[in-house]
Amino acid sequence: MSKRKRRRVPGITPHRAADAYRRSFQDTRRERLFLSSVSFFATFAATRTITHAIRAGRGPFHNLSAGGRHLHHLVFGIAGLLGSGYLWMIHGENPTAGTDDPIAKFNSVLYGGASALTLDEFALWLDLQDVYWAKQGRESIDAVLLFGGLLSIGLWGGPFFRELFRELRDI
């Protein structure tokens, strides 16, 4: 039996990925939209994973309560949206300035995550009762949010993903 020679497939180094990111997001508005979209999708996925774990009694997760009342994650989402709005007002950053502004990036991530927490319990807004686990509270919202999150990541992050694929091709 002959031994096949293993061909080493080099990966993208963090330095090359960072260079591709900088080239892809020279437009600060596009970068903030991308960061917000990634945060939205990641928060939505994490929230659904944690809520399913709580319901199944798995892991270290448990429902939060204050004064005997259940705190829905919608509360944290609204607080995050209020906080990101306030931060935007006091920061007063110019989106076309072309600077690497960590506060603006943080605020984009905060906004995306808070939006996901809030919209994940959209059925609670409509019914004013906890239908999170009921059919009317899950199916359409899951599909819309999942699709919207993935679509926006691809839309705003397209140039970055193309740069990463070019980097892989050129290795």
N, C-alpha and C positions, 0 to 999 in steps of 0.2 A: 504494500500500500504506500503510495507516495504522499509525502507531506506537502500540503499546500502552503505556500508562502503567505503569511498574513500581511495584508496591506494596512498600514496604519492610516486611519482616517482622522486627520487633525480636526479639532473643533475650533469654534470661534473663541478666542481669548476674551476676557473681560475688557481688555484695552481696545481690541478691535470692535467689540460690540458697542463700547462707549463712543468710539469715533463714528460708527455708523449712526448711532442715536443722534449725536451732535449734527451730523450732516443732514439727517432726515428732518430734524425739528429746529431748523433755523428760524422758522416762523413761530414765535412764542404762543400765538393764539392756537395754532394747530397742536402744539405740544401740550398746552393746558387742556384742550379738548380730549386729547389722547389719554392723558393721565387721569382725567375725570372718568372717562369711559372704562379704563382698566380698573380703577377703584370701584366703580359702580358694579361691574361684573364680578370682581373678586369678593366684594362685600356681600353681594346677593348670594353667590355660591356658598360662602362661609356661613352666612346667616341661615340658609336652608339646611346646610349640613348640621349646624349646631342645634337648630330647632328639632330636626329629626332625631338627633342623639338625645335631646332632653325628653322627647316623647317616648323614645324606646328605653329610657333609663340607662343609657350607656355613657361612659366617660365622666369627666369631672363637672359637666355642665348641669345647671339647674336654673329654674325660673327665678327671676329677681322680683322681690316684693318690697314695698315701702308702706308701712302703716297697715299691713294686712291686704293691700291692693297689689295685684299683679302689674308689674311694669312691662308693657309691651315695648318691643324694640322700636316701634314707631315714635315713642317718646324721645329716644336717643337720636333718631333720625331728624326729628323736628328741631331738637336742640342743636344738632350739627348744622342744619340748614340756616338756622338763626345765627349761629356763630360764624359760618362762612360768609353770610351776607354782611354781618357787622365787620368782619375782617376786611372784606372787599371795600367797604365804605371808609374805614380808617386808613387802610393801606394806600388807596388811591393810585394804584399802579397803572401805568400806560401799557396796554396790551401790544402796541406796535413799537415799543422802544427797542426790542431786540436784545434785552439784557437777560442774564441768567439769574432770575429772581426766585430764591428759595421760598419766600413767603407766598408768592403767586402759585408756585408748584404745590406747596402744602395745601393752600386753599382749594386748588383744583381737586386734589385727592380727597380732602374733607368733603367738598360738595358732592363728588361722585358717590362716596360711601354713605353719606347722610341721605342722599336721594334714594339709594337702594334700600336702606333701612326703612325709610318712609313709605316707598312704593310697594315694598314687600307686604305691607299690611293695608294695601289700598282697599280691600274688601271691608275692613273695619271702618274706613271712612264712609263707605256707602251704606252699610247695614247698621252701623253703630252698635254692633255686637260682634263677639269674637267668633267669626266663621273661618278662621285660619285653616283649620283641618277639614272643613266641609268642602264638598265639591265646588260650590259656587265661590269659595274663597281662594281656590288654588289653581285650577286648570288654566283658565285664560290668562291670568296674571303671570303664572310661571312662563307660559309660552311667549307672551309679549315681552317680558323683561329679559328673558334669556336671549331671544332673537335680537332685541334692541341693543343689548349689551355687546353681543358678538358683532353685530353689524357696525356699530359705532367704533369699536376697537379696530376693525378692518378699515373702515373709512378714514379715520384720523391717523391710524398707524400704518397705512399702506406704504408710504415712502420708507419708513423705518424697516418694515419687514422685507421690502425689496432690497434694501441695502444689506440686510443680514444674509439674504439668499445670494447676493452678489459676492459677499465675503466668503461664503461657503464654496461657491463656484470657483473663486480665484485661489483657493488654498491648494 
